[in-house]
Amino acid sequence: MTLPDMLVPTYLQMLGALSAWLAKAEEQGPSGKAEALLLARLAPDMFPLSTQVRFACVQAQEGIARLRGDALPPSIAELLDEGRNAAEHPGSIADARRRIAETLAIVEAAAGGMPDIDPATPIAHALPQGMIFDLTAEQYVRDWALPQFYFHVMAAYAILRAQGIELGKVDYVAHMLAYLRPGTAPSAG
């Protein structure tokens, strides 16, 4: 298994799930209430749902770009700016789903020409606060790219659940249904 083999399917599956959760939120909420969900937070010092969605997209785009050795695309700066200002300008569910769709397209396009990456390839990961982490590509995928991505996806899921959106484990791992052995699903009733 290659490092891109770990990231690409994860990004595609979980971003697709995130978009589906937002669609459910829109369907379940009374008119106009779904948009208010974008301002919901798990704790006062955490970012709202609208930021969690955008930062999940950032993590996916950044993970692919770093592994490819590419410069970060301008869309990352846009997403970061939108995410940091989401408390004042949360946008709409449609905006959030559009950002997810754009990110899915970027990941799918990049995956087609993804080179094999030596797991020992050095990656210097700089954060805006000035901290720099010196990692191998393997460490970057395992210790940063996947955990950071899942953090924002899981925060979005938890915010939606805390706001009363009916989501369950099957919504979180809907991609697993493709692997379900026929005849082993519980019967309804």
Secondary structure, DSSP 8 states (H G I E B T S, - for coil): --HHHHHHHHHHHHHHHHHHHHHHHHHHS-TTHHHHHTT--SSTTS--HHHHHHHHHHHHHHHHHHHHT----HHHHHHHHHHHTTTT----HHHHHHHHHHHHHHHHHHHHT-----TT-EEEEE-TTS-EEEEEHHHIIIIIIHHHHHHHHHHHHHHHHHTT----HHHHTGGGGGG--TT-S----
